[in-house]
Amino acid sequence: MKAIFVLLFAIIISNPSWAQKNYSTTNAEVHFIAVDDNDIDAVNKNAVSRLQANGDLSFIMLIKDFKFEMEGMQKHFNEEYLESDQFPRAFFNGKITNFSSVNFAKDGKYPITVTGTMQVHGVNKAMQTSGMLEIKNGIPTATAKFSVTLKDFKIGGILIKMVADKMNIDIKATYP
């Protein structure tokens, strides 16, 4: 009987899917820049992200954690456009649809596809994007680049009318 338990334990340990674990970080970076105006540029280095062993991927961040080089832009961003007192957080909950193609035991770059729902300004929107999951010394780093249309999230104001309606978003999350 003892031999059966030892054999089962050995099988469980040697199975790569059992070796995968959940990862999280509290310093994922989300950077946005307006498509038509490079002055509208901010970064949030305090996003929280979780990558689970089943491929579930989530991000949550405080809107007020976005930092601009121009202080005045930050005030307008929080008060007039994102209304961060009323909508303090942005979320993403999704799944890496080709998660089984990532080998966490082998260093390399693995193209991924992520689908899920993003919530900004109280509005949920289905999203799909491509990204990369790089494994280096057993540590995964997820990156993605995509664009969003601000009107899709009911974000308006003079900024949108005069300058930009589309934002390019870059995301980088290293899961130590």
C-alpha positions in Angstrom: 0.0 0.0 0.0 2.8 2.4 0.8 4.3 1.8 -2.6 1.1 2.9 -4.3 1.1 6.2 -2.4 4.8 6.8 -3.3 4.0 6.0 -7.0 1.0 8.4 -7.0 3.1 11.1 -5.4 5.8 10.7 -8.0 3.3 10.9 -10.8 1.8 14.1 -9.4 5.1 15.8 -9.0 6.4 14.8 -12.4 3.3 16.1 -14.2 4.1 19.6 -15.5 0.5 20.8 -15.1 0.7 20.1 -11.4 3.9 22.1 -11.2 2.3 25.3 -12.4 1.3 27.7 -9.7 -0.5 31.0 -9.3 1.5 34.2 -9.7 0.8 37.7 -8.6 2.4 41.2 -8.6 1.5 44.5 -7.1 3.6 46.6 -9.5 2.4 45.8 -13.0 2.8 48.7 -15.4 0.0 50.1 -17.5 1.1 52.9 -19.8 -1.2 54.8 -22.2 -0.5 57.4 -24.8 -2.9 59.2 -27.1 -2.8 58.1 -30.7 -3.0 61.7 -32.0 -1.2 63.6 -29.2 2.0 62.4 -27.5 1.5 65.0 -24.7 -1.3 62.8 -23.3 0.9 60.2 -21.8 0.7 58.5 -18.4 1.9 55.4 -16.5 0.5 53.5 -13.6 3.2 51.3 -11.9 0.9 50.1 -9.1 -1.5 47.8 -10.9 -2.2 44.5 -9.2 -2.3 41.4 -11.4 -2.8 37.7 -10.9 -2.0 34.9 -13.3 -3.5 31.6 -12.2 -2.5 28.1 -13.0 -5.6 27.6 -15.2 -4.8 30.6 -17.4 -7.1 33.1 -15.7 -5.6 36.6 -15.8 -6.7 39.7 -13.9 -5.7 43.3 -13.4 -7.0 46.0 -11.0 -5.6 49.5 -10.7 -6.5 52.8 -9.1 -7.1 55.5 -11.7 -5.4 58.1 -9.4 -2.2 56.0 -9.6 -1.7 57.2 -13.3 1.1 59.7 -13.3 1.6 62.4 -15.9 4.7 64.5 -16.5 2.5 67.6 -16.6 0.7 68.0 -13.3 -2.2 69.9 -14.7 -3.0 67.0 -17.0 -3.3 64.7 -14.1 -5.9 66.9 -12.4 -8.0 67.2 -15.5 -7.7 63.4 -16.2 -8.9 62.5 -12.7 -11.6 65.2 -12.3 -13.0 65.7 -15.7 -12.4 62.7 -17.9 -12.1 59.6 -15.7 -14.0 61.0 -12.8 -11.8 59.0 -10.5 -13.8 59.9 -7.3 -16.8 58.3 -8.8 -15.0 55.5 -10.7 -11.8 54.9 -8.7 -10.7 51.6 -10.3 -10.2 49.9 -13.6 -10.4 46.1 -13.9 -9.7 43.4 -16.4 -10.8 39.8 -15.9 -10.0 37.3 -18.6 -8.3 34.2 -19.7 -5.3 33.2 -21.8 -7.0 31.1 -24.4 -3.9 29.2 -25.5 -2.5 28.8 -22.1 -1.6 25.1 -22.6 1.1 26.3 -25.2 3.1 28.0 -22.4 5.9 25.8 -20.9 6.7 27.3 -17.5 9.6 24.9 -17.1 11.4 26.2 -20.2 12.7 29.7 -20.8 11.3 31.3 -23.9 8.8 33.7 -25.4 5.3 32.3 -25.9 2.7 34.2 -28.0 -0.6 34.4 -26.1 -4.2 35.4 -26.9 -6.2 37.0 -24.0 -9.9 37.4 -24.0 -12.0 39.0 -21.2 -13.8 42.0 -19.9 -12.3 45.4 -19.2 -14.1 47.8 -16.9 -13.2 51.5 -17.1 -15.3 54.5 -16.0 -18.0 52.0 -14.9 -18.4 50.5 -18.3 -17.7 46.9 -19.1 -16.4 46.0 -22.6 -15.4 42.6 -24.0 -11.8 42.6 -25.2 -9.4 40.4 -27.1 -5.7 41.0 -27.6 -2.5 39.3 -28.4 0.5 39.4 -26.1 3.6 37.6 -25.0 4.4 35.6 -22.0 8.1 35.3 -21.5 9.5 32.8 -19.1 13.0 33.6 -17.8 14.6 31.6 -14.9 11.1 30.4 -14.0 9.7 33.9 -13.7 6.9 34.8 -16.1 6.5 38.3 -17.6 3.3 39.2 -19.5 3.3 42.0 -22.1 0.5 43.3 -24.4 -0.2 46.3 -26.6 -3.6 47.3 -27.8 -5.8 50.4 -28.5 -9.0 51.5 -26.9 -11.6 54.0 -28.0 -12.5 56.3 -25.1 -16.1 56.8 -26.3 -16.6 53.0 -25.8 -16.2 53.7 -22.1 -18.3 56.8 -22.1 -15.3 59.0 -21.5 -15.8 62.4 -23.0 -15.0 66.1 -22.5 -13.0 68.6 -24.4 -10.0 66.2 -24.5 -11.9 63.8 -26.7 -13.5 66.5 -28.9 -10.2 68.4 -29.6 -7.4 66.0 -29.2 -7.8 62.2 -28.8 -10.4 59.5 -28.8 -8.0 56.6 -29.1 -5.3 55.5 -26.6 -2.5 53.0 -27.2 -2.1 50.9 -24.1 1.1 49.0 -23.1 1.0 46.5 -20.3 3.9 44.7 -18.6 3.6 42.5 -15.6 6.4 40.5 -14.1 5.3 37.8 -11.6 8.2 37.2 -9.2 
